């Protein structure tokens, strides 16, 4: 290390609700994926947990490492294209891409991994590797980091199991089954909707064009027409169903559901984040951290820039810069950054050499040999660089970091033992993170910044 460096239609029969009991009814009323599961007993952690929550900024498609966190201004125009400058940060010796001037002012809050590697250039397979730490193929589908954190950290404090521990803003990632063999109860709840719109319509909680007052009126009408409930008042099963219904409506109309209501936030702060889907997703993520959600993924796509790459970067990087810098500052000023891990990357980087041929018009393609990751908070030190790439950003120069190294470091900071085991449906022994003895490439966890 060095300093340069479908919810479906929502309908449920009374028979189905009664069959499920209290917890089951709550799960049915909330669309199944909202029902939190009891955590498996976690093994003793190797160190005291410093992080309570994780915000993963998933830059799917593959962001360009040489235009973001590992610029190579001396590599020549075949590599830099028109982005020949750098942004000097508030940490001596560290520079980042010229289109990230706001993030440059907060380099003391994050560290950069410039030697992330796995060598895979396929979207699905590389995404699987970065988010599970495992090689693709084989008979098992392994769970993602978010599902493992949900398993060990369980339900959200004070939510009565209504708010799920693993939330994706806003669309499902869709590259693989995030829960893997842990099962559907550990799948993330994807909010849907767009937090940048005047009303953030979270699927299953709010209905497009239906006000809270109208939802309350519908509920009151349903109760007025419930002749069976009135006739069997005091029945234990119906009483249990009623309690479950009350919990469900608390998420829809009560205090629990307000975690998604960005109208509570000051207008100037919303503007500071940026009035974009990504900017407001970052703000929503901060609110979810305040509510105690263990794992939040912001699914921020559009980085697969095979064509007209630099035009896309001039649109996307300022948006990313604004929202990410504000998120780090906001978390820090609220005293949340010390207990919240933020990590930002995609499944791979993009080719350092620009493709000007044919119809590509300055494109960059998939590149798994080396790429970059931003990590901050939750026990990760700020103001450091781990590893390096070569002069053109084409290979790891020193200190390779493999997916199990990064993921295991996140688990440690969350108080999850990377050498512990996961519950497997066939009873197989499966480590939380894979080891060299299993044939995986590992270079050691990120203790230099922990």
N, C-alpha and C positions, 0 to 999 in steps of 0.2 A: 504494500500500500504506500502511496505517496500523495503529497498535496497537489501535484499537478493532475496529478492525475485528473285457459277457457274454463278459466273458472267454470265453463259449461253454462247451462241456463240457470243454475242456482236452485232448481226445484228439488224438493226432497219430500218423500211421503212421511206421514206421521209414523208409519210402521218402521221405516228405515231409521228415523230419528230415535225412536224408542229402543230399537234393537241395539243401537250404538251406546246407549246410556249417556251420561252427562258429557264426558270427554268426546265420545263418538259423535254426539249430536252437535257439539260445538265445531268439530272438524267438518261435519257435513254442511252445516249452515255457512261455514266460512270457506267452503270450496276445497276442503281436504288439505291442500298444501299450506294453509295458514295454521293448521293445528300443530303445535309444538310437541315434540316427543321427549320423554324422559331420557336424560343422558346416560350412556354407559359409564360405569365407574371408571374414572381415569386413573392411570398409574401415577405414582409419585413423580412430581416434576423434578428435573435436574437442577433447577434454579427457581428462585421466587419469581412469579410472573410480574412483569412490568407493564404489559399491555392488557387492556380489557376489550378492545375492539380493533378491527382491521377494516380499512377502506382500500379495496383493490380497484385501481383504475386500469381496466382491461382495454388496451388499445388494439382491438382486434383488427387483423389485416397486416400488422407488422409495421410499426413506426420506424423511420430511418434513423439509425443511431448516429450517423455522421452529420445529420442536420439538426439533431436535438442535443444529446448529452455527451457526444464524443466527436466534436468537430475536428476536421483535418484541413485547416486552411492552406497548408503548404503542399497538399497532395496534387494540386494542379486542377485545371478547369474540367478535365475529364471526370474528376471525382467530386469536385465541389459544385459544379454547375455555376449558376449565378450567385449562390450563397457563399461568398468568399470571406465573409467577416465572422467575428465571434462576439459574444456578449461576455464581458468581464464581470465576474461575480463579486460578492462582498467577502469572499474568502480568497486570500492571496494565492495565486497560482492556478486557480480553477476557472476555466472558461467553458461556456456552453454555446449552443447555436445562436446565431445572431437574431433569430426571430423569437427568442425567449428572454427579452430584457427584464421582465417583471420577476420571473423565477430567478434570474441572476441576482436579484436583490435579496434573496432568501436562501442562498446556498448554505448558510450556517445552520439551517433547519433540516437539511437533507444530505444524504450521501449518494454517490453515484457508483454503480457497479459497471465497469466498462469492459468486463471480460466474461460476461455471461455467454454460455455456449451449450449447444447440443448437436449441432450439425444437421438438423432436419429442416427441410425446406417445404414441407407440406402443411397447409393450414390446419387441417384436422389433427394430424399426428403431432405437429409441433405444439398446438394449443393443449393437447392432452398431456404432453411432456412437461410443459411449463406449469400447468395447474395441478398436476398430480405428482410430479417427480418420477413418473414411471415410463417405461418404454411401451409404445403401442404394440398391439398384438397380444396373443395369449388368450387363455380362456376367461380371465377375470377382467372386468372393467373396474378400475380403481377409483375411489372418490377424490374429488377435488379438495383443495385447501379449505374452501368455504364449508363443504359438507363435513370435513373432519372437525373443524372448529365448532360447527353446530352440534356434532355428536358429543364432544367433550364439554362444551360450555352450556348446552341445554337451553331452556326457555329463558325469555327475557324477564328480568326482575320486575315484579309489580304488574305484569301484564296478564296474569291468570292464564298463561299459555296461549293468548290470542295473537300476540305479535310474534312472528317467526324469527328464529335466530339468524337466518341467512336470507338476505334480501338483495335482489338485483334491480338496479335502476338502468333502463326501464324495460328493455326487451331481453328475453332469454338469449344466452350466448349461442346455443344451437350447434356447437361444434362436437359435443359429446355429452353423455349423461353425467352431469356433475355429481350426482349422488353415488354413482357406481354401484358396487355390491352392497352398500349400506342400505339401499332401498329408497322408495319414493318419499318417505317421511323426511329425508334429509335433502330433498331437492330444494333449490332456492325458490322463494316467492318472487316472481317477476311482476313489478308494479304495473307495467304497461303505461299508457298515457304519456303525457308530455308535461313535465313540471314547469316549462316556460310559458304555458298557456295560462290565461286568467284563472282557470280552475284546474288544478291537477287531478284528473279523473283516474284514480287508482282502481284497477280492475277488481271487482268484487267488493269494493268499499263504497265507491261512488258510481252513480249511473249518469251517462251523458245526458244533459238536459233536464235532470231531475234534481230539484233543490232539496236541501236537508229538511225543510218544512214539509215538502210533499212526501218525502220518505217517511217522516213521522206520521203524517196523515194516513198513509197506506198501512203502517203498522197498527194504528188505532182502529182502522176499519177492519183489519184482519181479526183483531181481538173482539170487536163487536159482533162479528159473524161466527165466532168460535163457540158454537153451541155445545160441542162435545166437551171442550175444556170447562165450560161453566157447569155442565151436568156432572162432571167427574172431578170437581174441585177437591183437592186433597189427595187425589190418587198419587202414590209415590212416583210412578213412572212419568206422569204428566208434570208433576212438580219438578222432577229432574230436567225434563225437556224445557220447561219454562225458564229455569235457571240458565240453561245453555243458550236459549234464545236471548236472554238478557245480556249475556256475555257477548254474543255475536253482534247484537245491536249496539253495544257499548263501543265496539270497534268501528261500526259503521257511523254511528251518530254521537258517540260519547267522547270522553277524553282520550282514549287510546288511539282513535283514528286521527286525532288532530296532529299527530306526529308528521303526517303527510301534508298538512295544510300550510303552505308556504306564505299565505297571506298574513300570517302572524309576524313575519320578518319585516324589519324596516325596509322601506323602498330603496333607500340609498345603498344598503348592503346587498340587496338583490341585484341592483345595477352593477355594483362592484364585482360580483361573481360573473356577470354577463347574462344578458337576457336571452340565453340560448339553452337548448335542451341540456347540453353538457354543463354549462355554468350552473343552472338551477338544479341539476342532478347532484353536483358537488355540494350545494347548499343543503339539499335534502339529506345527503349523506351525513353532513355535520349534525343535523337534527336527529338522525337515527342514532348516531354515536351518543348524543346527549340522553337519548331514551334507553341506552344500554344494549343496543343491538350488537352482538358479537362480530358479525361479518356482513359487510356491505360491498357489493361489486357495482361499479359504474361501468356499464357496457358501452364503451365509446368507440364506435366503429368508423370506417371510412379511411383506413390507413393503407389499403391495398392499392398503391399508386403505381401501377405498371405504365400508365400513360399520363402525360402532362403532370408529372410529379411536382414540379416546383410551383405551378399554378395552384395545386391543391395545398401545398405547404403554406403558401401565403394566405390561404383562407383558414386552415386548420390550426396552425401553430399559434397565431395570436389568440384564438379562442381558448386553446389549451393553456397557454401562458397565463392568461387573465384568471381563469377559473382555478387552476392549480395553485398559483401564487396566493390567491385570496383564501383558498381552503387551508393552506398551511398557516397563513397568518391568523385566520379566524380561529382555528384550533388552538394555536399557540396563545392568543390573547385570552381565550376562555379557559386556559389551563388544561386543555384536553389533549394536546399533542404528546405529552409525556406518557399518556396511557393509550394512545391510538397509533397503530402502525398504518402508514400509508405506503403502498407500493404501486408503481406505475410502470407498465411495460406491455408488449404484445407477445405474440408467439415466437417471433424472431425479428431480426432487423431487415434492412433492405440493402441491396447490392451497393457497395461504395462507388463502384464505377457506373456512371450514368449511361443509359442506353438511349442514344440519339437516333438510332436507326429505324427504318421503316415507319410505322405509324406510332411508335412509342413516344416520340416528341419529348424526349427527356424523362424517360421512365426509370424507376428503380424496381428491382424484382425481389423475390423472396431470398432471405439470407440467414441461415442458421449457424454458420461457423462462429460468429461473434456478434453480440449486440449488447444493449445497455438497459439498465434498470435503475429507477429512482426509488430509494427507500428513505423513510423518515419516521420519526416518532416511535413511541412504544418501547423504548430501550435501544433503538438504533441511534448512534451518534450522528450529528450533523457536521457538515464541512469537511468531508473526507471523500477520497476516491479509492475504490478497491479495484486492483488489477488495471490492465491497459491492453489496448489493441496495438497492432503495428502501425507504421507511418501512414498507411492508407485505409486503416480500419477493416482489413480483410481477414486477419487472423488474430488469435489471442497471443499477446506478447508475454504477459506474465500473469500469474495468479488466476488460473481458470476458475470460474464459478459455474457449477452444474445445477440443474433444477433441484435435486435433493439437498444441496448445500443451502440454497436460498430458502426453500420451504421448511427445512429442518430448523433454520434460524428463526423463522417466523413462529413456528410451533414453540420453540424454547421460550421466546419472549411472551407468548401467551400462556405459559405454564403447562404446556402439553409435552410430554416426554417423547421425543422423536424415536426413541428405541422401544417405546411401548408397543402394544399390539392393538389391532382393529378387530372388531367382531366380524367374523366371516361366516356366510351362510352354511358352508360345509365344514366349519370348524377348523379350517386351515390356519396356521400361524402366519399372520401378515403384520409386518412391522409398520409403524406409522410412517416412517420414511425408509426407503430401501437403502441397502448397505453395499459396500464394496464386495463383501462375501457373497452377495447375491448376483454379482457380475455388473453392478452399476458403477459408472464413473462418478467419483466423489473426490473433492479436494479439501473438504473441511468446512465447517460452518463459519459464519462471518464474525468470528470473535473479535477481529480487529476493529469492528465498528459496533460491538454490542457491549 
